[in-house]
Amino acid sequence: MNVSTMSPEQAVTSLSALAQSSRLKIFRLLVVAGDQGCTVGDIGKQLELPSATLSFHLKELAHSGLIEKKQQGRFVNYVANYSQMKSLITFLSEQCCEGIEQDECVVNVEICD
């Protein structure tokens, strides 16, 4: 299995960011939105979050590296960082099949390729 490039400290930061229901909802929304992402206004409307609360949660997710800002004209869109997500999945699963045949392992970290 591939060796993760994520450090344990980075994994804790990412998991901490996702360990709050509003942030988890935001992240899942951005994963579904794809490369185009969503504006802050769209995220707030879809999840019914006040601006101040949403701003705090976006800051935490951005700090973890799980989301990024993308300037698109006059607007700033937030997008999921799929590379960081895959690194976290790899970090969490890289030793799960240690000692058994590769084709017997039920975890497929290649899903996000």
N, C-alpha and C positions, 0 to 999 in steps of 0.2 A: 504494500500500500504506500502511497506517496507520503512523504514526510511533510508535515505542516510547517509553514514559515511563520505561523503565529506563535508568539510567546505566551506562556501562561498568564502573564500580566495583561496582555492584549485580550486574551479570551475572557478574563474576569471583567475587564472594562466593557466588552461587547455584551456579555451575559447580563451584567448589571444594567446596561442600557435597556435591554429587552425585558428586564424583570419588573416592569411596570405596565399595567394594562393599556394605557393610552399610547405609550411608546411602541408597544408591540403592535397595536392596531395601525399606527402610522407606518411602521416598517412594512407590515403586510400589505397595506394599501400601495405603498411605493413599489414593492416587489411586483404586484399585479400591474401597476401602471407602466412598467417597462422602462425603456431608455428615455422616453419622453418625460416621465415623472409627473409631478403635480406642483402647482403653485401653492403658496401658503394659504391663500384664500380658498382654493379648492379642497385642500386637506381639512381646513377648519370647517367648511360647510358639510363635507361628507361625514366627518366624525363628530360634528357638533361640539367643537372645542373652542373656548374663548381664545382670543389672540395672545394674551399674555401667557396663558398655560401652554398653548401650542408652541410659542417661541421658546419657552424653557425646554420642552420635550425635543424639539428639533435640534436645539443646541447640544443636548445630551447625546442624541443619536449621531450627530455630526462629529462630536468629540470621540465617540467610540469608533468612528470610521465606517459605520454601517450605512450611512447616507452621505450624499455630497450635494453641494449647490451647483447648479448649472445656469449660467446666464443665457437667456434666450430672448434677445431683443430687450425690451423694457422690463421683462419679467425675470424673476429668479425662480427656477424650478428646483425642487428637491428630487433626487433620484436615489434608488437603492444602489449600494456598491456591491454588486454581485461577487466580485473578487473577494472582498472581505467576508461576505456571507459564506462563500465556499471555503475560505480558510478556516472559519469558525467550525463549519461542519466537519472539515477534515481533521481539525484539532480534536474535536469531540469524539470522532470515530476511528482515528488512525490506529489505535491499539485494540479495537474491539475483536478483531479476528486473528490476533496474534496466536500463532501456533496451529492454525488450521489451514486447510487448502483455500487458496484465493477464491475459487469458484463456489466454495461452500459458504462464504461470508455473505450475510444478508444486507450489509451496508454497502451502498453504491454511491461513493462520493463523486462519481463521474456525472451524476444527474444534471448538474448545473453547467456542464460544458457547452 
